[in-house]
Amino acid sequence: MWRFRGPETAAALAGCGPLRRSFLFNPEGMPLGSLTSSAFEYREPWRAVGANRFVPRRSARSAAFVEWRRERGRWVVAAFGDESYAVPRLVGAELSDVMRQPPPAEPPEPVYATGQTWFEHNEPFRFNGHLYVKFGMPRPRESGLLEPVGWRGRMRVCKEAGAAVPVVLYVPVGPGIYQSFQGNTVDQCDSPV
């Protein structure tokens, strides 16, 4: 948790300051789970859950909140939270949903995303420190165009053959049919992968 005095707030929001990702407005590359992306995703009025704390109305699982307080006759943000800081992290590393090593025993039959809760609920997943979000419809892909990059549980995850840094990952939803997931946009404040 960070604490900032009033005069320090502008510096924390500016440049690559620690609050930048939470308040970044960029429709093509807003960090998923940031306070700004939560405000756009949950457009209806947020609900009060206490005297001065508000959360997205329809999202029971969101860590987003805003707390207000009265200061010199004006309402100011006293505290906020977003998905970026919702889960415990290892120091210096992002936990990844897609692992490079195979599961203990490779499944005898291919495992598909269809029917898995995370897939049906359109949840993003993390790989190499970046979030990947479902986009488009599942479509056929020739096997030679894709190569494995890792595993999500017992399911293979692929990237385009020859891509050094995958911008798009593919998960199988049926024989020869893949759903694409696009990675979040990298900006000048992101560290290289």
MIDOSE-904923 format. One record per atom (N, C-alpha, C): residue number from 1; residue in one letter; atom name; x, y, z. Coordinates in steps of 0.2 Angstrom, whole numbers. Example, Ala and Ser with C-alpha at 12.3 -4.5 7.8 and 13.67 -1.06 7.14 Angstrom:
1, A, N, 66, -28, 39 $
1, A, CA, 62, -22, 39 $
1, A, C, 66, -16, 39 $
2, S, N, 64, -11, 35 $
2, S, CA, 68, -5, 36 $
2, S, C, 64, 0, 39 $
***
This chain:
1, M, N, 4, -6, 0 $
1, M, CA, 0, 0, 0 $
1, M, C, 4, 6, 0 $
2, W, N, 3, 11, -4 $
2, W, CA, 6, 17, -4 $
2, W, C, 2, 23, -1 $
3, R, N, 5, 27, 2 $
3, R, CA, 2, 33, 5 $
3, R, C, 5, 39, 2 $
4, F, N, 1, 44, 0 $
4, F, CA, 4, 51, -2 $
4, F, C, 1, 56, 1 $
5, R, N, 5, 61, 3 $
5, R, CA, 2, 68, 5 $
5, R, C, -1, 71, -1 $
6, G, N, -5, 76, 1 $
6, G, CA, -8, 80, -5 $
6, G, C, -3, 83, -10 $
7, P, N, 2, 86, -7 $
7, P, CA, 7, 89, -12 $
7, P, C, 11, 84, -16 $
8, E, N, 11, 77, -14 $
8, E, CA, 15, 72, -18 $
8, E, C, 10, 69, -23 $
9, T, N, 4, 70, -23 $
9, T, CA, -1, 67, -28 $
9, T, C, 1, 68, -35 $
10, A, N, 2, 74, -37 $
10, A, CA, 3, 76, -44 $
10, A, C, 9, 72, -46 $
11, A, N, 15, 72, -42 $
11, A, CA, 21, 68, -45 $
11, A, C, 19, 61, -45 $
12, A, N, 15, 58, -41 $
12, A, CA, 14, 51, -41 $
12, A, C, 10, 49, -47 $
13, L, N, 6, 54, -50 $
13, L, CA, 2, 52, -56 $
13, L, C, 6, 54, -62 $
14, A, N, 11, 58, -62 $
14, A, CA, 14, 60, -68 $
14, A, C, 19, 55, -70 $
15, G, N, 21, 56, -77 $
15, G, CA, 26, 52, -80 $
15, G, C, 25, 44, -78 $
16, C, N, 30, 41, -76 $
16, C, CA, 30, 34, -74 $
16, C, C, 29, 33, -67 $
17, G, N, 25, 38, -63 $
17, G, CA, 24, 37, -56 $
17, G, C, 20, 31, -54 $
18, P, N, 20, 29, -48 $
18, P, CA, 17, 23, -45 $
18, P, C, 9, 23, -47 $
19, L, N, 6, 29, -47 $
19, L, CA, -1, 29, -48 $
19, L, C, -3, 29, -56 $
20, R, N, 2, 30, -60 $
20, R, CA, 0, 31, -67 $
20, R, C, -4, 25, -70 $
21, R, N, -3, 19, -69 $
21, R, CA, -6, 13, -72 $
21, R, C, -14, 13, -69 $
22, S, N, -15, 15, -63 $
22, S, CA, -22, 15, -61 $
22, S, C, -26, 20, -64 $
23, F, N, -23, 26, -66 $
23, F, CA, -27, 31, -69 $
23, F, C, -26, 33, -76 $
24, L, N, -22, 28, -80 $
24, L, CA, -20, 29, -87 $
24, L, C, -27, 29, -91 $
25, F, N, -28, 34, -95 $
25, F, CA, -33, 34, -100 $
25, F, C, -31, 33, -107 $
26, N, N, -32, 27, -109 $
26, N, CA, -29, 25, -116 $
26, N, C, -34, 19, -119 $
27, P, N, -39, 21, -123 $
27, P, CA, -44, 16, -124 $
27, P, C, -41, 10, -128 $
28, E, N, -35, 10, -131 $
28, E, CA, -32, 4, -134 $
28, E, C, -28, 1, -130 $
29, G, N, -25, 4, -124 $
29, G, CA, -20, 1, -120 $
29, G, C, -21, 2, -113 $
30, M, N, -27, 3, -110 $
30, M, CA, -28, 4, -103 $
30, M, C, -26, -3, -100 $
31, P, N, -22, -2, -94 $
31, P, CA, -21, -8, -91 $
31, P, C, -27, -11, -88 $
32, L, N, -28, -18, -89 $
32, L, CA, -34, -21, -87 $
32, L, C, -34, -22, -79 $
33, G, N, -40, -20, -76 $
33, G, CA, -40, -21, -69 $
33, G, C, -38, -14, -66 $
34, S, N, -36, -9, -70 $
34, S, CA, -35, -2, -67 $
34, S, C, -41, 1, -65 $
35, L, N, -41, 6, -61 $
35, L, CA, -46, 10, -58 $
35, L, C, -50, 13, -64 $
36, T, N, -46, 15, -69 $
36, T, CA, -49, 18, -75 $
36, T, C, -53, 13, -79 $
37, S, N, -50, 7, -80 $
37, S, CA, -53, 2, -84 $
37, S, C, -60, 0, -81 $
38, S, N, -59, -1, -74 $
38, S, CA, -65, -3, -70 $
38, S, C, -71, 2, -71 $
39, A, N, -69, 9, -71 $
39, A, CA, -74, 14, -72 $
39, A, C, -78, 13, -79 $
40, F, N, -74, 11, -84 $
40, F, CA, -77, 11, -91 $
40, F, C, -81, 4, -91 $
41, E, N, -78, -1, -88 $
41, E, CA, -82, -8, -88 $
41, E, C, -88, -8, -85 $
42, Y, N, -88, -4, -79 $
42, Y, CA, -94, -4, -75 $
42, Y, C, -97, 3, -75 $
43, R, N, -100, 5, -80 $
43, R, CA, -103, 12, -81 $
43, R, C, -108, 14, -77 $
44, E, N, -113, 9, -75 $
44, E, CA, -118, 11, -70 $
44, E, C, -116, 14, -64 $
45, P, N, -120, 18, -60 $
45, P, CA, -117, 21, -54 $
45, P, C, -115, 15, -49 $
46, W, N, -109, 17, -46 $
46, W, CA, -106, 12, -41 $
46, W, C, -110, 12, -35 $
47, R, N, -110, 7, -31 $
47, R, CA, -114, 6, -25 $
47, R, C, -110, 8, -19 $
48, A, N, -114, 11, -14 $
48, A, CA, -110, 13, -7 $
48, A, C, -110, 6, -3 $
49, V, N, -104, 5, 0 $
49, V, CA, -103, -1, 5 $
49, V, C, -100, 2, 11 $
50, G, N, -103, 7, 14 $
50, G, CA, -100, 10, 20 $
50, G, C, -102, 18, 19 $
51, A, N, -100, 21, 24 $
51, A, CA, -101, 29, 24 $
51, A, C, -98, 32, 17 $
52, N, N, -92, 31, 16 $
52, N, CA, -89, 34, 10 $
52, N, C, -85, 30, 5 $
53, R, N, -87, 23, 5 $
53, R, CA, -83, 19, 1 $
53, R, C, -88, 16, -5 $
54, F, N, -86, 16, -11 $
54, F, CA, -90, 14, -17 $
54, F, C, -87, 9, -21 $
55, V, N, -90, 4, -23 $
55, V, CA, -88, -2, -27 $
55, V, C, -92, -2, -34 $
56, P, N, -89, -6, -39 $
56, P, CA, -94, -7, -45 $
56, P, C, -100, -11, -43 $
57, R, N, -106, -9, -46 $
57, R, CA, -112, -12, -44 $
57, R, C, -113, -19, -46 $
58, R, N, -110, -21, -52 $
58, R, CA, -112, -28, -54 $
58, R, C, -106, -33, -53 $
59, S, N, -100, -30, -50 $
59, S, CA, -95, -35, -50 $
59, S, C, -93, -37, -42 $
60, A, N, -95, -42, -40 $
60, A, CA, -94, -45, -34 $
60, A, C, -86, -47, -33 $
61, R, N, -83, -48, -38 $
61, R, CA, -76, -51, -38 $
61, R, C, -71, -45, -39 $
62, S, N, -73, -39, -41 $
62, S, CA, -68, -34, -42 $
62, S, C, -65, -31, -36 $
63, A, N, -59, -29, -36 $
63, A, CA, -55, -26, -30 $
63, A, C, -56, -19, -31 $
64, A, N, -59, -16, -36 $
64, A, CA, -59, -9, -37 $
64, A, C, -64, -6, -31 $
65, F, N, -62, 0, -29 $
65, F, CA, -66, 4, -24 $
65, F, C, -63, 11, -24 $
66, V, N, -67, 16, -22 $
66, V, CA, -65, 22, -21 $
66, V, C, -68, 25, -14 $
67, E, N, -64, 28, -10 $
67, E, CA, -66, 30, -3 $
67, E, C, -65, 38, -4 $
68, W, N, -70, 42, -1 $
68, W, CA, -70, 49, -1 $
68, W, C, -69, 52, 6 $
69, R, N, -67, 58, 7 $
69, R, CA, -67, 61, 13 $
69, R, C, -68, 69, 12 $
70, R, N, -71, 72, 17 $
70, R, CA, -72, 79, 16 $
70, R, C, -65, 83, 19 $
71, E, N, -63, 87, 15 $
71, E, CA, -57, 91, 17 $
71, E, C, -57, 98, 14 $
72, R, N, -57, 102, 19 $
72, R, CA, -58, 110, 18 $
72, R, C, -64, 111, 14 $
73, G, N, -70, 108, 15 $
73, G, CA, -76, 109, 12 $
73, G, C, -77, 106, 5 $
74, R, N, -72, 102, 3 $
74, R, CA, -72, 98, -3 $
74, R, C, -72, 91, -2 $
75, W, N, -74, 87, -7 $
75, W, CA, -74, 80, -7 $
75, W, C, -67, 78, -11 $
76, V, N, -63, 74, -8 $
76, V, CA, -57, 72, -11 $
76, V, C, -56, 64, -10 $
77, V, N, -52, 61, -15 $
77, V, CA, -51, 54, -14 $
77, V, C, -47, 52, -8 $
78, A, N, -49, 48, -4 $
78, A, CA, -45, 47, 2 $
78, A, C, -41, 40, 1 $
79, A, N, -44, 36, -3 $
79, A, CA, -41, 29, -4 $
79, A, C, -44, 26, -10 $
80, F, N, -40, 22, -14 $
80, F, CA, -43, 18, -19 $
80, F, C, -40, 11, -20 $
81, G, N, -43, 7, -23 $
81, G, CA, -40, 0, -25 $
81, G, C, -42, -2, -32 $
82, D, N, -38, -6, -35 $
82, D, CA, -39, -8, -41 $
82, D, C, -36, -15, -42 $
83, E, N, -38, -19, -47 $
83, E, CA, -36, -26, -48 $
83, E, C, -28, -26, -48 $
84, S, N, -25, -21, -50 $
84, S, CA, -17, -22, -51 $
84, S, C, -14, -24, -44 $
85, Y, N, -17, -22, -39 $
85, Y, CA, -14, -23, -32 $
85, Y, C, -18, -28, -28 $
86, A, N, -23, -32, -31 $
86, A, CA, -28, -36, -28 $
86, A, C, -25, -43, -25 $
87, V, N, -20, -45, -28 $
87, V, CA, -17, -52, -26 $
87, V, C, -10, -52, -24 $
88, P, N, -8, -56, -19 $
88, P, CA, -1, -56, -17 $
88, P, C, 4, -58, -23 $
89, R, N, 9, -54, -23 $
89, R, CA, 14, -55, -28 $
89, R, C, 21, -57, -25 $
90, L, N, 25, -61, -29 $
90, L, CA, 32, -62, -27 $
90, L, C, 36, -56, -29 $
91, V, N, 40, -55, -25 $
91, V, CA, 44, -49, -26 $
91, V, C, 48, -50, -32 $
92, G, N, 47, -45, -37 $
92, G, CA, 51, -45, -43 $
92, G, C, 48, -50, -49 $
93, A, N, 42, -53, -47 $
93, A, CA, 39, -57, -52 $
93, A, C, 32, -57, -52 $
94, E, N, 29, -58, -58 $
94, E, CA, 22, -58, -59 $
94, E, C, 20, -66, -59 $
95, L, N, 15, -68, -56 $
95, L, CA, 13, -75, -56 $
95, L, C, 10, -76, -63 $
96, S, N, 11, -81, -66 $
96, S, CA, 8, -82, -73 $
96, S, C, 3, -88, -73 $
97, D, N, -2, -87, -77 $
97, D, CA, -7, -93, -77 $
97, D, C, -4, -98, -82 $
98, V, N, 0, -96, -87 $
98, V, CA, 2, -100, -92 $
98, V, C, 10, -102, -90 $
99, M, N, 11, -108, -89 $
99, M, CA, 18, -111, -87 $
99, M, C, 21, -114, -93 $
100, R, N, 28, -113, -93 $
100, R, CA, 32, -116, -99 $
100, R, C, 33, -123, -98 $
101, Q, N, 33, -126, -92 $
101, Q, CA, 34, -133, -91 $
101, Q, C, 27, -137, -92 $
102, P, N, 28, -143, -95 $
102, P, CA, 22, -147, -95 $
102, P, C, 19, -149, -89 $
103, P, N, 12, -151, -88 $
103, P, CA, 10, -154, -82 $
103, P, C, 13, -160, -80 $
104, P, N, 13, -163, -74 $
104, P, CA, 16, -169, -72 $
104, P, C, 15, -175, -77 $
105, A, N, 9, -176, -80 $
105, A, CA, 8, -181, -85 $
105, A, C, 5, -178, -91 $
106, E, N, 8, -178, -97 $
106, E, CA, 4, -175, -102 $
106, E, C, -2, -178, -104 $
107, P, N, -8, -175, -105 $
107, P, CA, -14, -178, -106 $
107, P, C, -14, -182, -112 $
108, P, N, -17, -188, -112 $
108, P, CA, -17, -193, -118 $
108, P, C, -22, -190, -123 $
109, E, N, -27, -186, -121 $
109, E, CA, -31, -183, -126 $
109, E, C, -30, -175, -125 $
110, P, N, -31, -171, -131 $
110, P, CA, -31, -164, -130 $
110, P, C, -36, -161, -125 $
111, V, N, -34, -156, -122 $
111, V, CA, -39, -153, -117 $
111, V, C, -41, -146, -120 $
112, Y, N, -47, -145, -120 $
112, Y, CA, -50, -139, -124 $
112, Y, C, -52, -134, -118 $
113, A, N, -52, -127, -120 $
113, A, CA, -55, -122, -116 $
113, A, C, -62, -122, -115 $
114, T, N, -66, -124, -120 $
114, T, CA, -73, -124, -119 $
114, T, C, -75, -128, -113 $
115, G, N, -80, -125, -109 $
115, G, CA, -82, -128, -103 $
115, G, C, -78, -126, -97 $
116, Q, N, -72, -124, -98 $
116, Q, CA, -68, -122, -92 $
116, Q, C, -71, -115, -89 $
117, T, N, -72, -114, -83 $
117, T, CA, -75, -108, -80 $
117, T, C, -72, -102, -82 $
118, W, N, -65, -101, -82 $
118, W, CA, -62, -95, -83 $
118, W, C, -63, -93, -91 $
119, F, N, -64, -98, -95 $
119, F, CA, -65, -97, -102 $
119, F, C, -72, -94, -103 $
120, E, N, -77, -98, -100 $
120, E, CA, -84, -96, -101 $
120, E, C, -85, -89, -98 $
121, H, N, -82, -87, -93 $
121, H, CA, -83, -81, -90 $
121, H, C, -79, -75, -93 $
122, N, N, -75, -77, -98 $
122, N, CA, -71, -72, -102 $
122, N, C, -66, -69, -98 $
123, E, N, -63, -73, -93 $
123, E, CA, -58, -70, -89 $
123, E, C, -51, -70, -93 $
124, P, N, -47, -64, -92 $
124, P, CA, -41, -64, -95 $
124, P, C, -36, -69, -91 $
125, F, N, -30, -70, -94 $
125, F, CA, -25, -74, -91 $
125, F, C, -18, -70, -92 $
126, R, N, -13, -72, -87 $
126, R, CA, -7, -69, -87 $
126, R, C, -2, -74, -90 $
127, F, N, 3, -71, -94 $
127, F, CA, 9, -74, -97 $
127, F, C, 14, -70, -98 $
128, N, N, 20, -71, -95 $
128, N, CA, 26, -67, -95 $
128, N, C, 25, -60, -93 $
129, G, N, 21, -59, -88 $
129, G, CA, 19, -53, -85 $
129, G, C, 14, -48, -88 $
130, H, N, 11, -51, -94 $
130, H, CA, 6, -47, -97 $
130, H, C, -1, -51, -97 $
131, L, N, -6, -47, -97 $
131, L, CA, -13, -50, -97 $
131, L, C, -15, -51, -104 $
132, Y, N, -18, -56, -105 $
132, Y, CA, -21, -58, -112 $
132, Y, C, -28, -58, -111 $
133, V, N, -32, -55, -116 $
133, V, CA, -39, -54, -116 $
133, V, C, -42, -58, -122 $
134, K, N, -48, -61, -121 $
134, K, CA, -51, -65, -127 $
134, K, C, -54, -59, -131 $
135, F, N, -52, -60, -138 $
135, F, CA, -55, -56, -143 $
135, F, C, -57, -60, -149 $
136, G, N, -62, -58, -153 $
136, G, CA, -64, -61, -159 $
136, G, C, -68, -67, -157 $
137, M, N, -70, -71, -162 $
137, M, CA, -73, -77, -162 $
137, M, C, -68, -83, -163 $
138, P, N, -69, -89, -160 $
138, P, CA, -65, -95, -162 $
138, P, C, -65, -96, -169 $
139, R, N, -59, -98, -172 $
139, R, CA, -59, -99, -179 $
139, R, C, -54, -105, -180 $
140, P, N, -54, -108, -186 $
140, P, CA, -50, -113, -188 $
140, P, C, -43, -110, -189 $
141, R, N, -38, -114, -187 $
141, R, CA, -31, -112, -188 $
141, R, C, -27, -118, -190 $
142, E, N, -23, -118, -195 $
142, E, CA, -19, -123, -198 $
142, E, C, -13, -125, -192 $
143, S, N, -12, -131, -191 $
143, S, CA, -7, -133, -186 $
143, S, C, 0, -130, -187 $
144, G, N, 2, -129, -193 $
144, G, CA, 8, -127, -195 $
144, G, C, 9, -119, -194 $
145, L, N, 4, -116, -193 $
145, L, CA, 4, -108, -191 $
145, L, C, 5, -107, -184 $
146, L, N, 4, -112, -180 $
146, L, CA, 5, -111, -172 $
146, L, C, 10, -115, -170 $
147, E, N, 13, -113, -164 $
147, E, CA, 18, -117, -160 $
147, E, C, 17, -116, -153 $
148, P, N, 17, -122, -149 $
148, P, CA, 16, -121, -142 $
148, P, C, 21, -117, -138 $
149, V, N, 18, -113, -133 $
149, V, CA, 22, -108, -129 $
149, V, C, 22, -110, -122 $
150, G, N, 16, -114, -120 $
150, G, CA, 16, -116, -113 $
150, G, C, 9, -120, -112 $
151, W, N, 8, -120, -105 $
151, W, CA, 2, -124, -103 $
151, W, C, -2, -120, -98 $
152, R, N, -9, -120, -99 $
152, R, CA, -13, -117, -94 $
152, R, C, -17, -123, -91 $
153, G, N, -15, -125, -85 $
153, G, CA, -17, -132, -82 $
153, G, C, -14, -137, -87 $
154, R, N, -19, -141, -89 $
154, R, CA, -17, -147, -94 $
154, R, C, -18, -145, -101 $
155, M, N, -20, -139, -102 $
155, M, CA, -22, -137, -109 $
155, M, C, -16, -133, -112 $
156, R, N, -14, -135, -118 $
156, R, CA, -9, -132, -122 $
156, R, C, -11, -124, -124 $
157, V, N, -6, -120, -124 $
157, V, CA, -7, -113, -126 $
157, V, C, -2, -112, -132 $
158, C, N, -4, -109, -137 $
158, C, CA, 0, -108, -143 $
158, C, C, 1, -100, -145 $
159, K, N, 6, -99, -149 $
159, K, CA, 8, -93, -152 $
159, K, C, 9, -94, -159 $
160, E, N, 9, -88, -163 $
160, E, CA, 10, -89, -170 $
160, E, C, 17, -91, -171 $
161, A, N, 18, -96, -176 $
161, A, CA, 25, -99, -177 $
161, A, C, 30, -93, -179 $
162, G, N, 35, -93, -175 $
162, G, CA, 41, -88, -177 $
162, G, C, 40, -82, -173 $
163, A, N, 35, -81, -169 $
163, A, CA, 34, -74, -166 $
163, A, C, 39, -74, -160 $
164, A, N, 43, -70, -159 $
164, A, CA, 48, -69, -153 $
164, A, C, 44, -68, -147 $
165, V, N, 40, -62, -147 $
165, V, CA, 36, -60, -141 $
165, V, C, 29, -60, -144 $
166, P, N, 25, -65, -141 $
166, P, CA, 18, -66, -143 $
166, P, C, 14, -60, -141 $
167, V, N, 11, -57, -146 $
167, V, CA, 6, -52, -145 $
167, V, C, -1, -55, -144 $
168, V, N, -2, -61, -148 $
168, V, CA, -8, -65, -148 $
168, V, C, -6, -72, -146 $
169, L, N, -10, -74, -141 $
169, L, CA, -10, -82, -139 $
169, L, C, -16, -85, -141 $
170, Y, N, -16, -92, -142 $
170, Y, CA, -21, -95, -145 $
170, Y, C, -23, -101, -140 $
171, V, N, -29, -102, -138 $
171, V, CA, -31, -108, -134 $
171, V, C, -36, -113, -139 $
172, P, N, -35, -119, -138 $
172, P, CA, -39, -123, -142 $
172, P, C, -46, -124, -139 $
173, V, N, -51, -123, -143 $
173, V, CA, -58, -124, -141 $
173, V, C, -61, -130, -144 $
174, G, N, -58, -133, -149 $
174, G, CA, -60, -139, -152 $
174, G, C, -55, -142, -157 $
175, P, N, -56, -147, -160 $
175, P, CA, -50, -150, -164 $
175, P, C, -49, -145, -170 $
176, G, N, -43, -142, -170 $
176, G, CA, -42, -137, -176 $
176, G, C, -45, -130, -175 $
177, I, N, -49, -129, -170 $
177, I, CA, -52, -122, -169 $
177, I, C, -49, -119, -162 $
178, Y, N, -47, -112, -163 $
178, Y, CA, -43, -109, -158 $
178, Y, C, -47, -102, -157 $
179, Q, N, -47, -100, -150 $
179, Q, CA, -49, -94, -148 $
179, Q, C, -43, -89, -147 $
180, S, N, -42, -83, -150 $
180, S, CA, -37, -79, -149 $
180, S, C, -38, -75, -143 $
181, F, N, -32, -73, -140 $
181, F, CA, -31, -69, -134 $
181, F, C, -26, -64, -135 $
182, Q, N, -28, -57, -135 $
182, Q, CA, -23, -52, -136 $
182, Q, C, -20, -49, -130 $
183, G, N, -13, -48, -130 $
183, G, CA, -10, -46, -124 $
183, G, C, -11, -38, -123 $
184, N, N, -10, -36, -117 $
184, N, CA, -10, -29, -116 $
184, N, C, -5, -25, -119 $
185, T, N, -6, -19, -121 $
185, T, CA, -1, -15, -125 $
185, T, C, 5, -13, -120 $
186, V, N, 11, -13, -122 $
186, V, CA, 17, -11, -119 $
186, V, C, 18, -4, -120 $
187, D, N, 20, 0, -115 $
187, D, CA, 21, 7, -116 $
187, D, C, 28, 8, -113 $
188, Q, N, 30, 14, -113 $
188, Q, CA, 37, 16, -111 $
188, Q, C, 38, 15, -104 $
189, C, N, 33, 14, -100 $
189, C, CA, 34, 13, -93 $
189, C, C, 35, 6, -91 $
190, D, N, 33, 2, -95 $
190, D, CA, 33, -6, -94 $
190, D, C, 41, -8, -95 $
191, S, N, 42, -13, -90 $
191, S, CA, 49, -16, -91 $
191, S, C, 49, -21, -96 $
192, P, N, 55, -22, -100 $
192, P, CA, 55, -27, -105 $
192, P, C, 54, -34, -103 $
193, V, N, 51, -38, -107 $
193, V, CA, 49, -45, -105 $
193, V, C, 56, -49, -105 $
***
